Amino acid sequence: MQSVGIDVSKAKLDCCWLRDSQKNKVKCKIFKNQPDEFRHLGDWLVKNTGSQPDEIHVVLEATGVYHEAVALQLYDRGFRVSVVNPARPKKFAESMGYVHKTDKKDSVILAKFGEQAKLALWVPEPRKIRQLKALIARLEALDEDLQRENNRLEAAELTQASEIVIESLTTMLEALEAERKRLLSEIDDHIDNHPDLKK
């Protein structure tokens, strides 16, 4: 099994393949953290390791949302993917005596961690659940925007702001309410199309 570590940030993926852990030989490359780059990343791994995707174990740290797209793309291509809590490889690095942190070194640590630790393989939630969660997250963000605009309107009315300001706030509130109504309808339709989500 080939071991690969990917240090994920918003803009880039520092990828490191552990060629020979005994001799500490690695091969590293940086890719942009963009969907059109993920195919190139997978191709690079297959070409350089000489292995099929299911013979390559890729370890990434959970980094908010920045790791999700690349993890999903690699999983869909058949790579073995583990997404780990950042505290685990950090403790591993400390136990190995690694002190200085760089993105490249972090990816090497992840590759070594993947080789030595017994990590659970990551399996994404079904698409229908991911879509529902995204709709709900958007609705929650919209509710926060609505609350902010309502607070602004209330403050504007209390301070007797100009009619233009009140009209602008009212227009925004109407648009936000319409979008909220549309999102609620989309959520209902999504659940109706996937009855098992009603549980």
CORLIN-V489831 format. One record per pair of residues at least 12 apart in sequence whose ideal C-beta (glycine too) atoms are under 7 Angstrom apart, sorted by the first residue. I is the first residue (numbers start at 0). J is the second residue. D is the distance in Angstrom with one decimal. If there is no record, write none. Layout:
i & j & d
I & J & D
I & J & D
//
This chain:
i & j & d
0 & 54 & 6.1
0 & 56 & 5.4
1 & 16 & 6.6
1 & 48 & 4.4
1 & 50 & 5.0
1 & 54 & 6.1
1 & 55 & 4.6
1 & 56 & 6.7
2 & 17 & 4.6
2 & 56 & 5.4
2 & 110 & 4.8
2 & 113 & 4.5
2 & 114 & 4.0
3 & 15 & 6.7
3 & 16 & 5.0
3 & 44 & 6.2
3 & 55 & 6.0
3 & 56 & 6.8
3 & 57 & 4.7
3 & 58 & 7.0
3 & 110 & 5.6
4 & 58 & 5.2
4 & 106 & 4.3
4 & 107 & 6.3
4 & 108 & 6.6
4 & 109 & 2.7
4 & 110 & 3.5
4 & 113 & 6.3
5 & 57 & 6.2
5 & 59 & 4.9
5 & 106 & 6.0
5 & 109 & 6.7
6 & 102 & 4.8
6 & 105 & 4.1
6 & 106 & 4.3
6 & 109 & 6.6
7 & 32 & 6.6
7 & 59 & 5.6
7 & 60 & 6.6
7 & 62 & 4.8
7 & 65 & 5.2
7 & 66 & 4.5
7 & 69 & 6.8
8 & 32 & 6.7
8 & 65 & 6.5
9 & 32 & 6.5
9 & 65 & 5.4
10 & 31 & 6.9
10 & 32 & 5.9
11 & 29 & 5.5
11 & 30 & 6.8
11 & 31 & 5.9
11 & 32 & 5.6
12 & 29 & 6.9
12 & 30 & 4.5
12 & 32 & 5.3
12 & 40 & 6.5
12 & 69 & 6.2
13 & 27 & 6.9
13 & 29 & 5.6
13 & 102 & 4.1
13 & 103 & 5.6
13 & 105 & 6.9
13 & 106 & 4.4
14 & 27 & 6.4
14 & 28 & 5.4
14 & 30 & 6.2
14 & 40 & 6.3
14 & 106 & 6.1
15 & 27 & 4.4
15 & 103 & 6.8
15 & 106 & 3.7
15 & 107 & 4.9
15 & 110 & 5.0
16 & 44 & 6.7
16 & 47 & 6.0
16 & 48 & 6.0
16 & 110 & 6.8
17 & 110 & 4.0
17 & 111 & 6.2
17 & 114 & 5.9
20 & 111 & 6.5
20 & 114 & 5.8
25 & 107 & 5.5
25 & 110 & 6.9
26 & 47 & 5.8
27 & 103 & 5.7
27 & 106 & 6.5
28 & 43 & 6.1
32 & 65 & 6.3
32 & 69 & 6.7
34 & 68 & 6.0
37 & 69 & 5.4
37 & 72 & 4.0
41 & 73 & 6.3
41 & 76 & 5.1
41 & 78 & 6.9
52 & 76 & 5.3
52 & 77 & 3.8
52 & 78 & 4.5
53 & 77 & 5.1
53 & 79 & 6.4
55 & 78 & 5.4
55 & 79 & 6.6
56 & 79 & 4.5
56 & 81 & 6.8
56 & 113 & 5.3
57 & 73 & 5.5
57 & 78 & 5.3
57 & 79 & 6.9
57 & 80 & 5.1
58 & 81 & 4.9
58 & 83 & 6.3
58 & 109 & 4.5
58 & 110 & 6.7
58 & 112 & 6.1
58 & 113 & 3.6
58 & 118 & 6.6
59 & 82 & 5.4
60 & 83 & 5.9
60 & 85 & 4.5
60 & 88 & 6.5
60 & 109 & 6.9
61 & 82 & 5.3
61 & 83 & 6.8
61 & 84 & 6.1
61 & 85 & 6.7
66 & 82 & 6.3
70 & 82 & 5.7
70 & 121 & 6.2
71 & 123 & 5.5
74 & 121 & 6.8
74 & 123 & 6.0
79 & 120 & 5.7
80 & 120 & 6.6
80 & 121 & 4.7
81 & 113 & 6.4
81 & 118 & 4.0
81 & 119 & 6.5
81 & 120 & 6.0
81 & 121 & 5.6
82 & 121 & 4.4
83 & 118 & 6.4
88 & 108 & 5.5
88 & 109 & 5.5
88 & 112 & 4.6
91 & 108 & 6.7
91 & 112 & 4.8
92 & 108 & 4.7
127 & 193 & 4.7
127 & 196 & 6.6
130 & 189 & 6.4
131 & 189 & 5.7
131 & 196 & 6.1
134 & 182 & 6.4
134 & 185 & 5.9
134 & 186 & 5.1
134 & 189 & 6.4
135 & 186 & 6.9
137 & 182 & 6.2
138 & 179 & 6.9
138 & 182 & 4.9
138 & 186 & 6.8
141 & 175 & 6.3
141 & 178 & 6.2
141 & 179 & 5.3
141 & 182 & 6.5
144 & 175 & 5.8
145 & 172 & 7.0
145 & 175 & 4.9
145 & 179 & 6.7
148 & 168 & 6.0
148 & 171 & 5.2
148 & 172 & 5.2
148 & 175 & 6.3
149 & 172 & 6.8
151 & 168 & 5.6
152 & 165 & 6.9
152 & 168 & 4.3
152 & 169 & 6.9
152 & 172 & 6.6
155 & 168 & 6.0
//
